[in-house]
Amino acid sequence: MHPRIWVVDSATDLTDPEGIVAGWLDEHAYPEPVIPFEKALLRPYLTQSSGGLETHSLDGAPLGLPLATVGLERWTADPGDELRMELRTQSSPSAQTLRIVARLVDAQGNAIWHWDGELNSTDGGLVYRAGIAIPGTATPGRYVLEAVVYQPGSAPDSSRTVQAIADPFALGAITVSPTTSGAAAPG
């Protein structure tokens, strides 16, 4: 019933060493970037929306991952808005080990938002969810929403590496509307 929740993550290495809470929320809600705060991490999540998502079909298979649909609450936004995004894929043998970085890119090629997330199993395929936070300072205009699929790895020193990475795949475009005196422009 609440549009968002915040999880204050502190000393979870003792209480939740397997990350079950964060894993469940990543699978069932729309995670936003984590905010470090003193000795804790603030994990904001957008919860399910009653309005549903506007979806369209995709045709591509970066790194062999067959993309099916992408959905957003709406494809227009105001600076400071938060949007729920869902990317659905068909199952593939190698998909369970892949990750996706979704990002919102301006006309100059600069990412104004990104989220690195896992693919979670669902009935009939895999799903990637994220809460897109449009910066309050975003310039009005068209922003490309894209996905970068990659195969993670690890080095002997336990640092994260990338074994393979696909070219960015365009999922659609979000139009950021201008605002007047801090109020949202009419729809």
Backbone as CSV, one residue per row, in Angstrom:
resi,resn,N_x,N_y,N_z,CA_x,CA_y,CA_z,C_x,C_y,C_z
1,MET,0.812,-1.189,0.000,0.000,0.000,0.000,0.861,1.261,0.000
2,HIS,2.147,1.146,0.348,3.053,2.292,0.320,3.837,2.278,-0.989
3,PRO,4.047,3.435,-1.630,4.734,3.467,-2.918,6.224,3.189,-2.840
4,ARG,6.809,3.339,-1.641,8.236,3.071,-1.499,8.535,2.617,-0.085
5,ILE,9.636,1.895,0.045,10.140,1.522,1.369,11.639,1.786,1.392
6,TRP,12.142,2.001,2.584,13.570,2.170,2.798,14.025,1.072,3.751
7,VAL,15.092,0.410,3.405,15.682,-0.587,4.290,16.986,0.005,4.810
8,VAL,17.122,0.054,6.131,18.370,0.503,6.739,19.182,-0.754,7.010
9,ASP,20.243,-0.907,6.264,21.063,-2.105,6.266,22.295,-1.849,7.128
10,SER,22.326,-2.441,8.334,23.453,-2.245,9.236,23.728,-3.559,9.970
11,ALA,24.967,-3.986,9.942,25.411,-5.216,10.606,24.639,-6.445,10.123
12,THR,24.242,-6.446,8.862,23.501,-7.595,8.344,24.406,-8.795,8.083
13,ASP,25.721,-8.601,8.154,26.606,-9.749,7.997,26.389,-10.751,9.126
14,LEU,25.846,-10.288,10.249,25.541,-11.185,11.368,24.095,-11.682,11.316
15,THR,23.157,-10.795,11.004,21.741,-11.157,11.058,21.212,-11.743,9.761
16,ASP,21.819,-11.409,8.634,21.370,-11.905,7.332,22.592,-12.115,6.432
17,PRO,23.474,-13.047,6.800,24.730,-13.205,6.051,24.535,-13.625,4.593
18,GLU,23.421,-14.244,4.275,23.171,-14.682,2.901,22.464,-13.614,2.067
19,GLY,22.099,-12.484,2.674,21.424,-11.406,1.943,20.022,-11.763,1.494
20,ILE,19.312,-12.548,2.285,17.980,-13.020,1.909,16.990,-11.863,1.779
21,VAL,17.030,-10.910,2.698,16.085,-9.792,2.658,16.301,-8.951,1.406
22,ALA,17.539,-8.528,1.167,17.831,-7.724,-0.022,17.529,-8.514,-1.291
23,GLY,17.828,-9.807,-1.309,17.536,-10.646,-2.477,16.050,-10.731,-2.774
24,TRP,15.237,-10.895,-1.725,13.795,-10.976,-1.918,13.266,-9.635,-2.432
25,LEU,13.734,-8.541,-1.858,13.283,-7.224,-2.313,13.737,-6.941,-3.745
26,ASP,14.966,-7.325,-4.098,15.433,-7.137,-5.477,14.551,-7.899,-6.460
27,GLU,14.034,-9.043,-6.028,13.197,-9.883,-6.889,11.754,-9.385,-6.982
28,HIS,11.218,-8.793,-5.915,9.799,-8.458,-5.869,9.484,-6.964,-5.870
29,ALA,10.503,-6.110,-5.767,10.287,-4.666,-5.776,11.202,-4.054,-6.839
30,TYR,11.291,-2.751,-6.852,12.088,-2.035,-7.849,13.211,-1.296,-7.126
31,PRO,14.425,-1.891,-7.093,15.519,-1.288,-6.326,16.033,-0.011,-6.974
32,GLU,16.429,0.926,-6.124,17.084,2.148,-6.556,18.513,2.113,-6.019
33,PRO,19.376,3.001,-6.498,20.767,2.970,-6.014,20.871,3.083,-4.495
34,VAL,21.804,2.308,-3.945,22.052,2.257,-2.511,22.784,3.536,-2.087
35,ILE,22.428,4.053,-0.900,23.023,5.282,-0.390,23.814,4.956,0.875
36,PRO,25.158,5.103,0.853,25.934,4.891,2.080,25.644,6.021,3.069
37,PHE,25.441,5.674,4.337,25.187,6.674,5.368,25.824,6.211,6.665
38,GLU,26.895,6.882,7.062,27.655,6.544,8.249,27.965,5.049,8.270
39,LYS,27.454,4.273,9.241,27.789,2.849,9.328,26.665,1.966,8.801
40,ALA,25.845,2.531,7.933,24.716,1.773,7.381,24.611,2.043,5.883
41,LEU,23.822,1.218,5.234,23.457,1.442,3.841,21.947,1.660,3.798
42,LEU,21.521,2.689,3.102,20.093,2.932,2.907,19.727,2.342,1.554
43,ARG,18.774,1.417,1.565,18.347,0.744,0.332,16.911,1.141,0.021
44,PRO,16.731,2.097,-0.905,15.359,2.477,-1.272,14.791,1.519,-2.324
45,TYR,13.511,1.213,-2.183,12.805,0.366,-3.138,11.462,1.004,-3.454
46,LEU,11.076,0.959,-4.719,9.713,1.313,-5.096,8.910,0.026,-5.059
47,THR,7.721,0.079,-4.514,6.871,-1.114,-4.443,5.985,-1.170,-5.683
48,GLN,5.167,-2.196,-5.784,4.294,-2.372,-6.947,3.390,-1.165,-7.128
49,SER,3.150,-0.816,-8.377,2.276,0.303,-8.711,0.898,-0.220,-9.067
50,SER,-0.128,0.503,-8.663,-1.489,0.072,-8.995,-1.825,0.349,-10.454
51,GLY,-1.064,1.245,-11.092,-1.365,1.630,-12.469,-0.823,0.696,-13.529
52,GLY,0.075,-0.192,-13.182,0.655,-1.094,-14.173,1.757,-0.418,-14.980
53,LEU,2.298,-1.153,-15.929,3.399,-0.671,-16.750,2.986,-0.609,-18.213
54,GLU,3.500,0.395,-18.928,3.325,0.486,-20.379,4.465,-0.314,-20.999
55,THR,4.138,-1.414,-21.671,5.177,-2.298,-22.194,5.203,-2.292,-23.721
56,HIS,6.369,-2.641,-24.244,6.486,-2.912,-25.677,7.479,-4.052,-25.884
57,SER,7.333,-4.705,-27.010,8.153,-5.877,-27.333,9.561,-5.465,-27.743
58,LEU,10.491,-6.366,-27.505,11.879,-6.175,-27.898,12.291,-7.325,-28.800
59,ASP,13.253,-7.061,-29.662,13.765,-8.088,-30.554,15.283,-8.011,-30.539
60,GLY,15.899,-8.825,-29.717,17.345,-8.843,-29.628,17.777,-9.884,-28.621
61,ALA,19.051,-10.286,-28.711,19.577,-11.292,-27.791,21.043,-10.996,-27.478
62,PRO,21.301,-9.890,-26.731,22.694,-9.611,-26.377,23.275,-10.726,-25.508
63,LEU,24.470,-11.189,-25.874,25.142,-12.328,-25.219,24.246,-13.561,-25.171
64,GLY,23.352,-13.700,-26.147,22.468,-14.858,-26.221,21.258,-14.775,-25.310
65,LEU,21.034,-13.642,-24.653,19.883,-13.469,-23.770,18.716,-12.905,-24.578
66,PRO,17.684,-13.720,-24.854,16.568,-13.253,-25.686,15.651,-12.286,-24.928
67,LEU,15.740,-11.001,-25.259,14.912,-9.981,-24.621,13.489,-10.084,-25.163
68,ALA,12.499,-9.960,-24.288,11.092,-10.112,-24.700,10.340,-8.785,-24.642
69,THR,10.257,-8.157,-23.461,9.515,-6.902,-23.310,10.219,-5.983,-22.317
70,VAL,9.932,-4.694,-22.453,10.342,-3.706,-21.468,9.104,-2.909,-21.091
71,GLY,8.958,-2.617,-19.800,7.813,-1.850,-19.329,8.242,-0.750,-18.378
72,LEU,7.582,0.385,-18.493,7.767,1.514,-17.585,6.399,2.002,-17.167
73,GLU,6.340,2.654,-16.019,5.072,3.258,-15.590,4.576,4.229,-16.644
74,ARG,5.491,5.021,-17.162,5.183,5.952,-18.246,6.506,6.304,-18.913
75,TRP,6.433,6.733,-20.143,7.628,7.024,-20.924,7.926,8.526,-20.977
76,THR,7.197,9.311,-20.191,7.504,10.728,-20.002,7.646,10.956,-18.504
77,ALA,8.506,11.883,-18.137,8.764,12.130,-16.720,9.147,13.585,-16.521
78,ASP,9.125,13.993,-15.284,9.608,15.311,-14.882,10.906,15.121,-14.115
79,PRO,11.763,16.141,-14.072,12.946,16.036,-13.222,12.522,15.690,-11.794
80,GLY,13.235,14.756,-11.179,12.933,14.321,-9.817,11.963,13.151,-9.728
81,ASP,11.359,12.738,-10.843,10.424,11.603,-10.832,11.160,10.288,-10.599
82,GLU,10.395,9.307,-10.127,10.870,7.934,-9.993,9.929,7.045,-10.797
83,LEU,10.492,6.167,-11.607,9.704,5.298,-12.481,10.074,3.839,-12.239
84,ARG,9.087,2.981,-12.233,9.322,1.546,-12.142,9.595,1.001,-13.540
85,MET,10.655,0.188,-13.649,11.028,-0.415,-14.927,11.128,-1.918,-14.757
86,GLU,10.647,-2.648,-15.763,10.723,-4.106,-15.741,11.133,-4.585,-17.121
87,LEU,12.189,-5.374,-17.173,12.683,-5.973,-18.404,12.478,-7.475,-18.290
88,ARG,11.728,-8.052,-19.227,11.468,-9.497,-19.212,12.224,-10.151,-20.361
89,THR,12.754,-11.338,-20.067,13.487,-12.099,-21.073,12.942,-13.517,-21.114
90,GLN,13.252,-14.185,-22.193,12.948,-15.601,-22.259,14.098,-16.333,-21.575
91,SER,13.825,-17.523,-21.085,14.896,-18.307,-20.459,15.903,-18.741,-21.507
92,SER,17.133,-18.831,-21.091,18.181,-19.397,-21.934,19.161,-20.087,-21.001
93,PRO,19.882,-21.098,-21.486,20.763,-21.876,-20.605,21.794,-21.028,-19.860
94,SER,22.322,-19.972,-20.496,23.384,-19.188,-19.860,22.852,-17.981,-19.085
95,ALA,21.554,-17.740,-19.132,21.004,-16.502,-18.585,21.167,-16.364,-17.082
96,GLN,21.147,-17.447,-16.335,21.216,-17.355,-14.881,22.510,-16.714,-14.390
97,THR,23.561,-16.743,-15.190,24.829,-16.165,-14.754,25.036,-14.746,-15.282
98,LEU,24.128,-14.241,-16.095,24.279,-12.903,-16.671,23.716,-11.840,-15.732
99,ARG,24.213,-10.618,-15.899,23.694,-9.455,-15.178,23.411,-8.359,-16.198
100,ILE,22.650,-7.364,-15.765,22.314,-6.240,-16.641,22.597,-4.933,-15.919
101,VAL,23.184,-4.003,-16.645,23.261,-2.613,-16.197,22.292,-1.846,-17.091
102,ALA,21.245,-1.300,-16.491,20.342,-0.418,-17.238,20.820,0.999,-16.974
103,ARG,20.728,1.843,-17.999,21.146,3.223,-17.809,20.326,4.152,-18.685
104,LEU,20.262,5.390,-18.248,19.540,6.437,-18.958,20.596,7.407,-19.468
105,VAL,20.649,7.578,-20.799,21.733,8.307,-21.439,21.192,9.548,-22.143
106,ASP,21.867,10.693,-21.929,21.439,11.938,-22.573,21.977,12.021,-23.998
107,ALA,21.671,13.105,-24.697,22.053,13.271,-26.101,23.573,13.314,-26.296
108,GLN,24.321,13.679,-25.259,25.779,13.727,-25.356,26.433,12.393,-24.992
109,GLY,25.638,11.393,-24.644,26.174,10.079,-24.299,26.511,9.898,-22.832
110,ASN,26.090,10.842,-21.977,26.355,10.747,-20.540,25.226,10.026,-19.837
111,ALA,25.578,9.076,-18.982,24.560,8.365,-18.197,24.163,9.247,-17.016
112,ILE,22.851,9.510,-16.883,22.365,10.312,-15.755,21.804,9.417,-14.651
113,TRP,21.653,8.133,-14.933,21.182,7.137,-13.962,21.621,5.776,-14.459
114,HIS,21.919,4.862,-13.527,22.195,3.469,-13.901,21.902,2.563,-12.716
115,TRP,21.653,1.303,-13.031,21.445,0.285,-11.998,21.982,-1.040,-12.499
116,ASP,22.834,-1.666,-11.713,23.420,-2.969,-12.018,22.633,-4.006,-11.229
117,GLY,21.935,-4.888,-11.923,21.089,-5.841,-11.220,21.114,-7.235,-11.804
118,GLU,20.515,-8.125,-11.038,20.432,-9.535,-11.421,19.149,-9.815,-12.175
119,LEU,19.155,-10.915,-12.884,17.950,-11.458,-13.504,17.356,-12.450,-12.522
120,ASN,16.068,-12.343,-12.267,15.393,-13.241,-11.339,14.416,-14.132,-12.089
121,SER,14.346,-15.386,-11.683,13.433,-16.334,-12.329,11.987,-15.961,-12.052
122,THR,11.165,-16.144,-13.055,9.729,-15.930,-12.939,9.066,-16.957,-13.838
123,ASP,7.761,-17.058,-13.754,7.076,-18.036,-14.596,7.282,-17.706,-16.077
124,GLY,7.926,-18.598,-16.786,8.118,-18.441,-18.218,9.338,-17.657,-18.635
125,GLY,10.196,-17.250,-17.724,11.383,-16.511,-18.130,12.117,-15.881,-16.973
126,LEU,12.743,-14.752,-17.269,13.518,-14.026,-16.274,13.061,-12.574,-16.267
127,VAL,13.237,-11.913,-15.124,12.831,-10.515,-15.013,13.929,-9.722,-14.305
128,TYR,14.125,-8.482,-14.754,15.051,-7.526,-14.164,14.207,-6.309,-13.801
129,ARG,14.281,-5.872,-12.546,13.491,-4.720,-12.101,14.421,-3.633,-11.570
130,ALA,14.010,-2.378,-11.792,14.769,-1.247,-11.259,13.841,-0.065,-11.068
131,GLY,14.185,0.758,-10.108,13.507,2.033,-9.914,14.368,3.116,-10.528
132,ILE,13.893,3.724,-11.610,14.660,4.771,-12.286,14.421,6.084,-11.553
133,ALA,15.500,6.690,-11.070,15.417,7.980,-10.397,15.915,9.061,-11.355
134,ILE,14.982,9.847,-11.886,15.353,10.946,-12.782,15.933,12.059,-11.897
135,PRO,17.179,12.459,-12.110,17.744,13.508,-11.257,16.917,14.801,-11.339
136,GLY,16.811,15.499,-10.226,16.097,16.766,-10.200,16.735,17.813,-11.094
137,THR,17.995,17.613,-11.438,18.724,18.551,-12.292,18.707,18.143,-13.765
138,ALA,17.943,17.105,-14.107,17.914,16.621,-15.495,17.384,17.706,-16.431
139,THR,18.076,17.889,-17.528,17.661,18.844,-18.549,16.507,18.250,-19.336
140,PRO,15.475,19.031,-19.628,14.381,18.502,-20.444,14.896,17.993,-21.794
141,GLY,14.303,16.923,-22.266,14.700,16.350,-23.547,14.495,14.852,-23.573
142,ARG,15.069,14.235,-24.596,14.932,12.796,-24.838,16.154,12.081,-24.289
143,TYR,15.912,11.016,-23.524,16.976,10.190,-22.950,16.755,8.752,-23.395
144,VAL,17.821,8.115,-23.842,17.730,6.722,-24.280,17.883,5.817,-23.061
145,LEU,16.936,4.899,-22.911,17.027,3.869,-21.885,17.669,2.662,-22.549
146,GLU,18.798,2.233,-22.017,19.496,1.107,-22.633,19.935,0.097,-21.592
147,ALA,20.185,-1.116,-22.081,20.651,-2.210,-21.238,22.002,-2.685,-21.758
148,VAL,22.889,-2.974,-20.829,24.172,-3.576,-21.158,24.200,-4.918,-20.431
149,VAL,24.200,-5.995,-21.195,24.234,-7.350,-20.634,25.697,-7.766,-20.517
150,TYR,26.038,-8.357,-19.356,27.421,-8.803,-19.192,27.492,-10.093,-18.379
151,GLN,28.613,-10.781,-18.549,28.913,-12.020,-17.830,29.938,-11.684,-16.757
152,PRO,29.540,-11.703,-15.463,30.504,-11.373,-14.415,31.471,-12.520,-14.154
153,GLY,32.581,-12.167,-13.593,33.574,-13.150,-13.185,34.234,-12.668,-11.916
154,SER,35.252,-13.366,-11.485,35.990,-12.919,-10.308,37.462,-13.263,-10.486
155,ALA,38.289,-12.428,-9.919,39.734,-12.616,-9.978,40.184,-13.384,-8.736
156,PRO,41.401,-13.903,-8.748,41.903,-14.644,-7.577,41.857,-13.830,-6.275
157,ASP,41.938,-12.497,-6.383,41.899,-11.659,-5.175,40.463,-11.315,-4.763
158,SER,39.480,-12.009,-5.333,38.047,-11.844,-5.042,37.450,-10.558,-5.596
159,SER,38.187,-9.810,-6.406,37.603,-8.623,-7.021,36.711,-9.057,-8.190
160,ARG,35.742,-8.214,-8.512,34.812,-8.524,-9.601,35.445,-8.180,-10.937
161,THR,35.209,-9.037,-11.906,35.690,-8.813,-13.269,34.522,-9.017,-14.229
162,VAL,34.763,-8.701,-15.483,33.773,-8.922,-16.524,34.391,-9.877,-17.536
163,GLN,33.736,-11.031,-17.726,34.244,-12.024,-18.676,33.824,-11.698,-20.101
164,ALA,32.597,-11.195,-20.268,32.088,-10.836,-21.589,31.065,-9.725,-21.407
165,ILE,30.993,-8.839,-22.407,30.036,-7.733,-22.341,29.473,-7.478,-23.732
166,ALA,28.168,-7.232,-23.788,27.507,-6.942,-25.070,27.501,-5.439,-25.303
167,ASP,27.309,-5.065,-26.547,27.116,-3.649,-26.865,25.825,-3.178,-26.214
168,PRO,25.721,-1.881,-25.879,24.471,-1.360,-25.311,23.294,-1.641,-26.248
169,PHE,22.156,-2.007,-25.654,20.945,-2.337,-26.404,19.869,-1.328,-26.022
170,ALA,19.360,-0.564,-27.008,18.341,0.451,-26.733,17.010,-0.208,-26.403
171,LEU,16.429,0.188,-25.277,15.134,-0.336,-24.835,13.991,0.612,-25.175
172,GLY,14.309,1.861,-25.435,13.303,2.881,-25.719,13.837,4.235,-25.300
173,ALA,12.971,5.241,-25.294,13.374,6.595,-24.927,12.388,7.167,-23.920
174,ILE,12.934,7.867,-22.950,12.132,8.577,-21.958,12.267,10.063,-22.249
175,THR,11.141,10.756,-22.305,11.162,12.194,-22.513,11.013,12.881,-21.167
176,VAL,11.978,13.701,-20.822,11.905,14.479,-19.586,11.313,15.835,-19.967
177,SER,10.195,16.152,-19.330,9.457,17.378,-19.629,10.028,18.540,-18.852
178,PRO,9.883,19.748,-19.403,10.313,20.924,-18.634,9.311,21.201,-17.511
179,THR,9.790,21.792,-16.455,8.905,22.194,-15.361,8.934,23.715,-15.251
180,THR,7.882,24.281,-14.709,7.820,25.727,-14.517,7.689,26.008,-13.033
181,SER,8.555,26.843,-12.511,8.602,27.230,-11.096,8.399,26.068,-10.143
182,GLY,9.118,24.967,-10.407,9.098,23.837,-9.499,7.879,22.940,-9.635
183,ALA,6.896,23.307,-10.454,5.705,22.472,-10.623,5.838,21.693,-11.928
184,ALA,5.263,20.521,-11.948,5.297,19.691,-13.135,4.455,20.320,-14.232
185,ALA,4.965,20.216,-15.465,4.196,20.716,-16.605,2.992,19.830,-16.833
186,PRO,1.892,20.358,-17.309,0.713,19.518,-17.545,1.024,18.424,-18.542
187,GLY,0.419,17.251,-18.295,0.599,16.023,-19.007,0.629,16.034,-20.443
